């Protein structure tokens, strides 16, 4: 149990404690982007001037559950729970 503590004192902001990852939201955004690009590629007649969509053009990342990350002092007793993995 010597390595059961978090080494970097960083956590997400405004997300629930159990929903720390944005993995599902990133998956949905990438799938949506790939689908739009596939449709563009199939329907486009001039492939030389084709511009593919970026993930930020397709999905609004500001609507996701987490608003970023915050660093905290690991010696402060208020953050003791956040240091556990």
C-alpha positions in Angstrom: 0.0 0.0 0.0 2.9 2.3 -0.3 1.8 3.6 -3.7 -1.9 4.0 -3.0 -1.7 7.8 -2.8 -2.0 10.1 -5.8 1.3 11.6 -6.8 0.0 14.7 -8.6 -2.3 16.9 -6.6 -4.8 17.7 -9.4 -8.6 17.1 -9.6 -11.5 18.2 -11.9 -13.7 21.2 -11.2 -17.5 21.1 -11.0 -17.9 17.4 -11.8 -19.0 14.9 -9.3 -16.4 13.0 -7.4 -17.1 9.8 -9.3 -17.3 11.4 -12.7 -13.7 12.7 -12.9 -13.0 11.5 -16.5 -14.3 13.0 -19.7 -13.8 9.8 -21.5 -17.4 9.2 -22.5 -17.9 12.8 -23.7 -14.7 12.6 -25.8 -15.9 9.3 -27.3 -19.2 10.8 -28.3 -17.6 13.9 -29.8 -15.1 11.9 -31.8 -17.8 9.6 -33.2 -19.9 12.6 -34.2 -16.9 14.2 -35.9 -15.9 11.0 -37.7 -19.5 10.6 -38.9 -19.8 14.2 -40.2 -16.4 13.8 -42.0 -17.5 10.5 -43.6 -20.7 12.1 -44.9 -18.7 15.0 -46.2 -16.3 12.7 -48.0 -19.1 10.7 -49.6 -21.2 13.6 -50.8 -18.4 15.9 -51.9 -17.6 16.1 -55.6 -14.4 18.2 -55.4 -12.0 16.4 -53.1 -9.2 18.8 -53.6 -11.0 21.7 -51.8 -12.6 19.6 -49.1 -12.1 20.8 -45.5 -12.8 18.3 -42.8 -14.6 19.2 -39.6 -12.7 19.4 -36.3 -14.0 18.1 -33.0 -14.4 21.6 -31.6 -16.6 22.6 -34.6 -18.9 19.6 -34.1 -19.2 19.4 -30.3 -19.4 22.2 -27.7 -16.8 21.3 -25.0 -18.2 23.9 -22.7 -21.3 21.9 -22.2 -19.4 18.9 -20.8 -19.7 18.0 -17.1 -16.1 18.9 -16.0 -14.9 22.5 -16.3 -11.2 22.0 -16.0 -8.6 21.0 -13.4 -7.4 22.6 -10.2 -4.2 22.0 -8.2 -4.4 21.7 -4.4 -2.0 21.6 -1.5 -1.5 17.9 -0.6 -0.5 18.8 3.0 -3.8 20.6 3.7 -6.1 18.2 5.7 -9.2 19.3 3.7 -7.8 17.5 0.6 -7.0 14.2 2.3 -9.8 12.3 0.5 -8.7 13.7 -2.9 -5.2 12.1 -2.5 -6.7 8.6 -2.4 -6.9 6.7 -5.6 
